[in-house]
Amino acid sequence: MNPNNTSSNNTTDALKDIQNRKAEVKGKLKESTNILKETTQDLFAPPVQATTRFGSVMNIMNQGLAIYDGVTMGMRVVRNLRRVFGRRR
């Protein structure tokens, strides 16, 4: 038995294992990127046009709550920034 030949086979097997693992991780990364893109598109897509009066009222309420949520979150951020950096005098 040639000891150099054995280490060569082990190195080749290790490299193949690394290549297989790399391909597997790339596939998972691509899947996760696609899921992230779909989720982002769903979040920022405009609401579906309502066909009934009740749907219209719900869309208006949803928009109102989104505006309220945005304003309150903005006020919290400003308040915390003032607390961190202090007020200008």
N, CA, C and O atoms as a Tinker XYZ file with bonds, in Angstrom:
   356  protein
     1  N      0.830000   -1.186000    0.000000    73     2
     2  CA     0.000000    0.000000    0.000000    64     1     3
     3  C      0.866000    1.238000    0.000000    63     2     4     5
     4  O      1.850000    1.343000    0.732000    81     3
     5  N      0.490000    2.125000   -0.801000    73     3     6
     6  CA     1.202000    3.387000   -0.886000    64     5     7
     7  C      0.502000    4.412000    0.016000    63     6     8     9
     8  O     -0.664000    4.726000   -0.225000    81     7
     9  N      1.159000    4.934000    1.025000    73     7    10
    10  CA     0.517000    5.875000    1.943000    64     9    11
    11  C      0.115000    7.180000    1.244000    63    10    12    13
    12  O     -0.853000    7.822000    1.649000    81    11
    13  N      0.842000    7.570000    0.211000    73    11    14
    14  CA     0.502000    8.803000   -0.497000    64    13    15
    15  C     -0.817000    8.648000   -1.245000    63    14    16    17
    16  O     -1.599000    9.595000   -1.326000    81    15
    17  N     -1.070000    7.465000   -1.791000    73    15    18
    18  CA    -2.295000    7.210000   -2.532000    64    17    19
    19  C     -3.509000    7.282000   -1.607000    63    18    20    21
    20  O     -4.553000    7.798000   -2.004000    81    19
    21  N     -3.390000    6.779000   -0.398000    73    19    22
    22  CA    -4.490000    6.789000    0.564000    64    21    23
    23  C     -4.835000    8.215000    0.970000    63    22    24    25
    24  O     -6.010000    8.576000    1.035000    81    23
    25  N     -3.831000    9.017000    1.239000    73    23    26
    26  CA    -4.094000   10.402000    1.637000    64    25    27
    27  C     -4.684000   11.185000    0.466000    63    26    28    29
    28  O     -5.483000   12.099000    0.671000    81    27
    29  N     -4.299000   10.834000   -0.749000    73    27    30
    30  CA    -4.850000   11.484000   -1.934000    64    29    31
    31  C     -6.339000   11.181000   -2.069000    63    30    32    33
    32  O     -7.131000   12.066000   -2.390000    81    31
    33  N     -6.716000    9.926000   -1.824000    73    31    34
    34  CA    -8.132000    9.546000   -1.887000    64    33    35
    35  C     -8.938000   10.242000   -0.796000    63    34    36    37
    36  O    -10.059000   10.692000   -1.034000    81    35
    37  N     -8.360000   10.328000    0.402000    73    35    38
    38  CA    -9.054000   10.999000    1.498000    64    37    39
    39  C     -9.259000   12.486000    1.178000    63    38    40    41
    40  O    -10.313000   13.054000    1.463000    81    39
    41  N     -8.247000   13.094000    0.591000    73    39    42
    42  CA    -8.349000   14.505000    0.226000    64    41    43
    43  C     -9.402000   14.701000   -0.855000    63    42    44    45
    44  O    -10.178000   15.656000   -0.800000    81    43
    45  N     -9.436000   13.818000   -1.825000    73    43    46
    46  CA   -10.419000   13.902000   -2.894000    64    45    47
    47  C    -11.828000   13.727000   -2.345000    63    46    48    49
    48  O    -12.745000   14.453000   -2.729000    81    47
    49  N    -11.995000   12.771000   -1.455000    73    47    50
    50  CA   -13.306000   12.556000   -0.840000    64    49    51
    51  C    -13.732000   13.770000   -0.018000    63    50    52    53
    52  O    -14.893000   14.178000   -0.048000    81    51
    53  N    -12.786000   14.335000    0.709000    73    51    54
    54  CA   -13.095000   15.515000    1.526000    64    53    55
    55  C    -13.497000   16.684000    0.634000    63    54    56    57
    56  O    -14.434000   17.415000    0.954000    81    55
    57  N    -12.797000   16.865000   -0.481000    73    55    58
    58  CA   -13.125000   17.954000   -1.407000    64    57    59
    59  C    -14.507000   17.745000   -2.029000    63    58    60    61
    60  O    -15.269000   18.697000   -2.199000    81    59
    61  N    -14.822000   16.489000   -2.365000    73    59    62
    62  CA   -16.145000   16.204000   -2.926000    64    61    63
    63  C    -17.240000   16.463000   -1.887000    63    62    64    65
    64  O    -18.308000   16.984000   -2.211000    81    63
    65  N    -16.960000   16.094000   -0.644000    73    63    66
    66  CA   -17.925000   16.363000    0.428000    64    65    67
    67  C    -18.142000   17.862000    0.597000    63    66    68    69
    68  O    -19.270000   18.320000    0.781000    81    67
    69  N    -17.073000   18.604000    0.534000    73    67    70
    70  CA   -17.176000   20.060000    0.660000    64    69    71
    71  C    -17.962000   20.640000   -0.505000    63    70    72    73
    72  O    -18.801000   21.519000   -0.308000    81    71
    73  N    -17.703000   20.161000   -1.709000    73    71    74
    74  CA   -18.437000   20.658000   -2.886000    64    73    75
    75  C    -19.927000   20.329000   -2.784000    63    74    76    77
    76  O    -20.775000   21.161000   -3.105000    81    75
    77  N    -20.240000   19.104000   -2.334000    73    75    78
    78  CA   -21.643000   18.724000   -2.173000    64    77    79
    79  C    -22.331000   19.592000   -1.125000    63    78    80    81
    80  O    -23.458000   20.044000   -1.325000    81    79
    81  N    -21.652000   19.817000   -0.019000    73    79    82
    82  CA   -22.215000   20.649000    1.050000    64    81    83
    83  C    -22.412000   22.087000    0.563000    63    82    84    85
    84  O    -23.413000   22.726000    0.885000    81    83
    85  N    -21.464000   22.581000   -0.203000    73    83    86
    86  CA   -21.557000   23.942000   -0.739000    64    85    87
    87  C    -22.768000   24.063000   -1.665000    63    86    88    89
    88  O    -23.509000   25.043000   -1.596000    81    87
    89  N    -22.965000   23.075000   -2.523000    73    87    90
    90  CA   -24.115000   23.090000   -3.430000    64    89    91
    91  C    -25.428000   23.023000   -2.638000    63    90    92    93
    92  O    -26.402000   23.690000   -2.987000    81    91
    93  N    -25.445000   22.228000   -1.589000    73    91    94
    94  CA   -26.642000   22.104000   -0.751000    64    93    95
    95  C    -26.966000   23.435000   -0.064000    63    94    96    97
    96  O    -28.121000   23.861000   -0.026000    81    95
    97  N    -25.937000   24.078000    0.475000    73    95    98
    98  CA   -26.140000   25.353000    1.162000    64    97    99
    99  C    -26.574000   26.429000    0.176000    63    98   100   101
   100  O    -27.417000   27.264000    0.503000    81    99
   101  N    -26.008000   26.418000   -1.023000    73    99   102
   102  CA   -26.418000   27.385000   -2.046000    64   101   103
   103  C    -27.888000   27.201000   -2.415000    63   102   104   105
   104  O    -28.608000   28.181000   -2.606000    81   103
   105  N    -28.326000   25.968000   -2.513000    73   103   106
   106  CA   -29.730000   25.693000   -2.813000    64   105   107
   107  C    -30.644000   26.206000   -1.713000    63   106   108   109
   108  O    -31.676000   26.818000   -1.992000    81   107
   109  N    -30.268000   25.959000   -0.458000    73   107   110
   110  CA   -31.062000   26.449000    0.664000    64   109   111
   111  C    -31.087000   27.976000    0.695000    63   110   112   113
   112  O    -32.114000   28.583000    0.994000    81   111
   113  N    -29.961000   28.578000    0.386000    73   111   114
   114  CA   -29.877000   30.037000    0.366000    64   113   115
   115  C    -30.770000   30.621000   -0.720000    63   114   116   117
   116  O    -31.427000   31.641000   -0.513000    81   115
   117  N    -30.789000   29.970000   -1.874000    73   115   118
   118  CA   -31.644000   30.433000   -2.968000    64   117   119
   119  C    -33.121000   30.307000   -2.582000    63   118   120   121
   120  O    -33.914000   31.205000   -2.864000    81   119
   121  N    -33.490000   29.194000   -1.937000    73   119   122
   122  CA   -34.870000   29.010000   -1.484000    64   121   123
   123  C    -35.254000   30.103000   -0.498000    63   122   124   125
   124  O    -36.319000   30.708000   -0.612000    81   123
   125  N    -34.378000   30.351000    0.471000    73   123   126
   126  CA   -34.663000   31.350000    1.476000    64   125   127
   127  C    -34.735000   32.737000    0.880000    63   126   128   129
   128  O    -35.531000   33.555000    1.340000    81   127
   129  N    -33.934000   33.030000   -0.128000    73   127   130
   130  CA   -33.999000   34.322000   -0.807000    64   129   131
   131  C    -35.333000   34.473000   -1.524000    63   130   132   133
   132  O    -35.943000   35.542000   -1.479000    81   131
   133  N    -35.791000   33.418000   -2.181000    73   131   134
   134  CA   -37.077000   33.480000   -2.873000    64   133   135
   135  C    -38.229000   33.679000   -1.888000    63   134   136   137
   136  O    -39.149000   34.450000   -2.161000    81   135
   137  N    -38.187000   32.997000   -0.759000    73   135   138
   138  CA   -39.232000   33.159000    0.251000    64   137   139
   139  C    -39.225000   34.588000    0.784000    63   138   140   141
   140  O    -40.284000   35.185000    0.979000    81   139
   141  N    -38.050000   35.130000    1.015000    73   139   142
   142  CA   -37.928000   36.497000    1.511000    64   141   143
   143  C    -38.471000   37.497000    0.495000    63   142   144   145
   144  O    -39.152000   38.452000    0.869000    81   143
   145  N    -38.175000   37.287000   -0.781000    73   143   146
   146  CA   -38.685000   38.176000   -1.831000    64   145   147
   147  C    -40.211000   38.128000   -1.891000    63   146   148   149
   148  O    -40.865000   39.166000   -1.990000    81   147
   149  N    -40.773000   36.927000   -1.831000    73   147   150
   150  CA   -42.229000   36.781000   -1.881000    64   149   151
   151  C    -42.890000   37.448000   -0.691000    63   150   152   153
   152  O    -43.913000   38.116000   -0.841000    81   151
   153  N    -42.315000   37.273000    0.492000    73   151   154
   154  CA   -42.879000   37.876000    1.698000    64   153   155
   155  C    -42.828000   39.391000    1.614000    63   154   156   157
   156  O    -43.789000   40.067000    1.982000    81   155
   157  N    -41.717000   39.927000    1.135000    73   155   158
   158  CA   -41.584000   41.376000    0.998000    64   157   159
   159  C    -42.593000   41.914000   -0.006000    63   158   160   161
   160  O    -43.205000   42.955000    0.231000    81   159
   161  N    -42.773000   41.223000   -1.117000    73   159   162
   162  CA   -43.745000   41.661000   -2.107000    64   161   163
   163  C    -45.158000   41.621000   -1.541000    63   162   164   165
   164  O    -45.964000   42.509000   -1.819000    81   163
   165  N    -45.463000   40.602000   -0.751000    73   163   166
   166  CA   -46.790000   40.511000   -0.133000    64   165   167
   167  C    -47.018000   41.635000    0.866000    63   166   168   169
   168  O    -48.120000   42.177000    0.956000    81   167
   169  N    -45.974000   41.989000    1.620000    73   167   170
   170  CA   -46.118000   43.039000    2.626000    64   169   171
   171  C    -46.360000   44.413000    1.996000    63   170   172   173
   172  O    -47.167000   45.196000    2.498000    81   171
   173  N    -45.665000   44.698000    0.905000    73   171   174
   174  CA   -45.741000   46.031000    0.315000    64   173   175
   175  C    -46.689000   46.122000   -0.869000    63   174   176   177
   176  O    -46.771000   47.168000   -1.513000    81   175
   177  N    -47.394000   45.063000   -1.161000    73   175   178
   178  CA   -48.367000   45.097000   -2.255000    64   177   179
   179  C    -49.573000   45.934000   -1.824000    63   178   180   181
   180  O    -49.956000   45.913000   -0.654000    81   179
   181  N    -50.164000   46.660000   -2.752000    73   179   182
   182  CA   -51.353000   47.438000   -2.394000    64   181   183
   183  C    -52.500000   46.502000   -2.024000    63   182   184   185
   184  O    -52.555000   45.367000   -2.499000    81   183
   185  N    -53.422000   46.977000   -1.173000    73   183   186
   186  CA   -54.525000   46.105000   -0.768000    64   185   187
   187  C    -55.423000   45.773000   -1.962000    63   186   188   189
   188  O    -55.510000   46.528000   -2.930000    81   187
   189  N    -56.073000   44.643000   -1.863000    73   187   190
   190  CA   -56.960000   44.191000   -2.919000    64   189   191
   191  C    -58.175000   45.121000   -2.972000    63   190   192   193
   192  O    -58.717000   45.506000   -1.936000    81   191
   193  N    -58.588000   45.471000   -4.169000    73   191   194
   194  CA   -59.741000   46.353000   -4.340000    64   193   195
   195  C    -60.999000   45.653000   -3.821000    63   194   196   197
   196  O    -61.287000   44.516000   -4.194000    81   195
   197  N    -61.738000   46.342000   -2.962000    73   195   198
   198  CA   -62.931000   45.758000   -2.363000    64   197   199
   199  C    -64.079000   45.773000   -3.370000    63   198   200   201
   200  O    -64.219000   46.711000   -4.155000    81   199
   201  N    -64.886000   44.734000   -3.336000    73   199   202
   202  CA   -66.026000   44.650000   -4.245000    64   201   203
   203  C    -67.345000   44.883000   -3.516000    63   202   204   205
   204  O    -68.373000   45.123000   -4.150000    81   203
   205  N    -67.320000   44.813000   -2.190000    73   203   206
   206  CA   -68.545000   45.030000   -1.423000    64   205   207
   207  C    -68.381000   46.253000   -0.533000    63   206   208   209
   208  O    -67.272000   46.744000   -0.325000    81   207
   209  N    -69.496000   46.731000   -0.017000    73   207   210
   210  CA   -69.464000   47.898000    0.867000    64   209   211
   211  C    -68.701000   47.567000    2.154000    63   210   212   213
   212  O    -67.916000   48.381000    2.641000    81   211
   213  N    -68.932000   46.382000    2.696000    73   211   214
   214  CA   -68.230000   45.971000    3.911000    64   213   215
   215  C    -66.720000   45.908000    3.670000    63   214   216   217
   216  O    -65.937000   46.313000    4.528000    81   215
   217  N    -66.320000   45.408000    2.523000    73   215   218
   218  CA   -64.897000   45.349000    2.181000    64   217   219
   219  C    -64.291000   46.737000    2.093000    63   218   220   221
   220  O    -63.154000   46.945000    2.516000    81   219
   221  N    -65.042000   47.694000    1.546000    73   219   222
   222  CA   -64.558000   49.071000    1.450000    64   221   223
   223  C    -64.343000   49.661000    2.839000    63   222   224   225
   224  O    -63.326000   50.304000    3.101000    81   223
   225  N    -65.314000   49.436000    3.727000    73   223   226
   226  CA   -65.197000   49.948000    5.088000    64   225   227
   227  C    -63.989000   49.316000    5.780000    63   226   228   229
   228  O    -63.258000   50.006000    6.490000    81   227
   229  N    -63.773000   48.031000    5.586000    73   227   230
   230  CA   -62.636000   47.364000    6.207000    64   229   231
   231  C    -61.313000   47.906000    5.664000    63   230   232   233
   232  O    -60.355000   48.067000    6.420000    81   231
   233  N    -61.254000   48.188000    4.364000    73   231   234
   234  CA   -60.033000   48.766000    3.785000    64   233   235
   235  C    -59.763000   50.144000    4.379000    63   234   236   237
   236  O    -58.616000   50.470000    4.683000    81   235
   237  N    -60.808000   50.958000    4.548000    73   235   238
   238  CA   -60.637000   52.285000    5.125000    64   237   239
   239  C    -60.147000   52.171000    6.568000    63   238   240   241
   240  O    -59.246000   52.901000    6.981000    81   239
   241  N    -60.737000   51.262000    7.325000    73   239   242
   242  CA   -60.296000   51.058000    8.712000    64   241   243
   243  C    -58.852000   50.563000    8.761000    63   242   244   245
   244  O    -58.075000   50.985000    9.617000    81   243
   245  N    -58.504000   49.682000    7.858000    73   243   246
   246  CA   -57.140000   49.152000    7.807000    64   245   247
   247  C    -56.150000   50.278000    7.512000    63   246   248   249
   248  O    -55.097000   50.358000    8.144000    81   247
   249  N    -56.480000   51.140000    6.564000    73   247   250
   250  CA   -55.599000   52.253000    6.230000    64   249   251
   251  C    -55.482000   53.223000    7.402000    63   250   252   253
   252  O    -54.398000   53.728000    7.693000    81   251
   253  N    -56.599000   53.479000    8.067000    73   251   254
   254  CA   -56.568000   54.370000    9.224000    64   253   255
   255  C    -55.706000   53.824000   10.342000    63   254   256   257
   256  O    -54.934000   54.562000   10.955000    81   255
   257  N    -55.832000   52.541000   10.611000    73   255   258
   258  CA   -55.007000   51.924000   11.651000    64   257   259
   259  C    -53.526000   51.917000   11.262000    63   258   260   261
   260  O    -52.656000   52.079000   12.118000    81   259
   261  N    -53.248000   51.732000    9.982000    73   259   262
   262  CA   -51.852000   51.751000    9.527000    64   261   263
   263  C    -51.255000   53.142000    9.712000    63   262   264   265
   264  O    -50.100000   53.273000   10.118000    81   263
   265  N    -52.041000   54.186000    9.415000    73   263   266
   266  CA   -51.559000   55.561000    9.600000    64   265   267
   267  C    -51.322000   55.826000   11.086000    63   266   268   269
   268  O    -50.282000   56.363000   11.469000    81   267
   269  N    -52.294000   55.444000   11.921000    73   267   270
   270  CA   -52.153000   55.635000   13.367000    64   269   271
   271  C    -50.914000   54.910000   13.889000    63   270   272   273
   272  O    -50.148000   55.470000   14.673000    81   271
   273  N    -50.720000   53.682000   13.462000    73   271   274
   274  CA   -49.574000   52.894000   13.893000    64   273   275
   275  C    -48.266000   53.564000   13.469000    63   274   276   277
   276  O    -47.311000   53.620000   14.244000    81   275
   277  N    -48.232000   54.065000   12.247000    73   275   278
   278  CA   -47.031000   54.744000   11.766000    64   277   279
   279  C    -46.723000   56.001000   12.555000    63   278   280   281
   280  O    -45.567000   56.261000   12.887000    81   279
   281  N    -47.755000   56.786000   12.858000    73   279   282
   282  CA   -47.546000   58.027000   13.617000    64   281   283
   283  C    -47.070000   57.713000   15.030000    63   282   284   285
   284  O    -46.128000   58.339000   15.515000    81   283
   285  N    -47.705000   56.753000   15.697000    73   283   286
   286  CA   -47.287000   56.430000   17.063000    64   285   287
   287  C    -45.872000   55.855000   17.092000    63   286   288   289
   288  O    -45.100000   56.152000   18.005000    81   287
   289  N    -45.533000   55.046000   16.112000    73   287   290
   290  CA   -44.174000   54.496000   16.059000    64   289   291
   291  C    -43.165000   55.620000   15.825000    63   290   292   293
   292  O    -42.098000   55.634000   16.440000    81   291
   293  N    -43.498000   56.562000   14.941000    73   291   294
   294  CA   -42.619000   57.704000   14.701000    64   293   295
   295  C    -42.421000   58.537000   15.953000    63   294   296   297
   296  O    -41.309000   58.982000   16.236000    81   295
   297  N    -43.499000   58.751000   16.709000    73   295   298
   298  CA   -43.382000   59.526000   17.948000    64   297   299
   299  C    -42.495000   58.814000   18.960000    63   298   300   301
   300  O    -41.711000   59.456000   19.659000    81   299
   301  N    -42.614000   57.485000   19.043000    73   299   302
   302  CA   -41.760000   56.725000   19.959000    64   301   303
   303  C    -40.295000   56.825000   19.563000    63   302   304   305
   304  O    -39.420000   56.984000   20.414000    81   303
   305  N    -40.037000   56.730000   18.268000    73   303   306
   306  CA   -38.651000   56.808000   17.790000    64   305   307
   307  C    -38.065000   58.169000   18.106000    63   306   308   309
   308  O    -36.939000   58.264000   18.594000    81   307
   309  N    -38.828000   59.238000   17.830000    73   307   310
   310  CA   -38.339000   60.596000   18.100000    64   309   311
   311  C    -38.100000   60.777000   19.595000    63   310   312   313
   312  O    -37.088000   61.353000   19.995000    81   311
   313  N    -39.012000   60.297000   20.414000    73   311   314
   314  CA   -38.866000   60.426000   21.867000    64   313   315
   315  C    -37.612000   59.706000   22.347000    63   314   316   317
   316  O    -36.871000   60.230000   23.179000    81   315
   317  N    -37.376000   58.513000   21.827000    73   315   318
   318  CA   -36.180000   57.762000   22.247000    64   317   319
   319  C    -34.908000   58.422000   21.736000    63   318   320   321
   320  O    -33.894000   58.429000   22.434000    81   319
   321  N    -34.944000   58.974000   20.534000    73   319   322
   322  CA   -33.763000   59.673000   20.021000    64   321   323
   323  C    -33.457000   60.901000   20.851000    63   322   324   325
   324  O    -32.292000   61.190000   21.126000    81   323
   325  N    -34.493000   61.633000   21.256000    73   323   326
   326  CA   -34.274000   62.802000   22.108000    64   325   327
   327  C    -33.688000   62.386000   23.447000    63   326   328   329
   328  O    -32.839000   63.077000   24.008000    81   327
   329  N    -34.152000   61.247000   23.953000    73   327   330
   330  CA   -33.642000   60.759000   25.225000    64   329   331
   331  C    -32.166000   60.395000   25.096000    63   330   332   333
   332  O    -31.381000   60.644000   26.011000    81   331
   333  N    -31.786000   59.803000   23.958000    73   331   334
   334  CA   -30.400000   59.382000   23.768000    64   333   335
   335  C    -29.498000   60.582000   23.502000    63   334   336   337
   336  O    -28.442000   60.710000   24.122000    81   335
   337  N    -29.903000   61.464000   22.584000    73   335   338
   338  CA   -29.041000   62.559000   22.167000    64   337   339
   339  C    -29.309000   63.871000   22.914000    63   338   340   341
   340  O    -28.517000   64.807000   22.806000    81   339
   341  N    -30.372000   63.954000   23.644000    73   339   342
   342  CA   -30.712000   65.173000   24.367000    64   341   343
   343  C    -31.356000   66.198000   23.442000    63   342   344   345
   344  O    -31.215000   66.135000   22.221000    81   343
   345  N    -32.055000   67.131000   24.046000    73   343   346
   346  CA   -32.725000   68.169000   23.262000    64   345   347
   347  C    -31.749000   69.288000   22.936000    63   346   348   349
   348  O    -30.824000   69.569000   23.698000    81   347
   349  N    -31.967000   69.910000   21.807000    73   347   350
   350  CA   -31.152000   71.080000   21.446000    64   349   351
   351  C    -31.690000   72.291000   22.191000    63   350   352   353
   352  O    -32.900000   72.491000   22.298000    81   351
   353  N    -30.793000   73.070000   22.686000    73   351   354
   354  CA   -31.213000   74.252000   23.451000    64   353   355
   355  C    -30.727000   75.500000   22.818000    63   354   356
   356  O    -30.986000   76.592000   23.325000    81   355
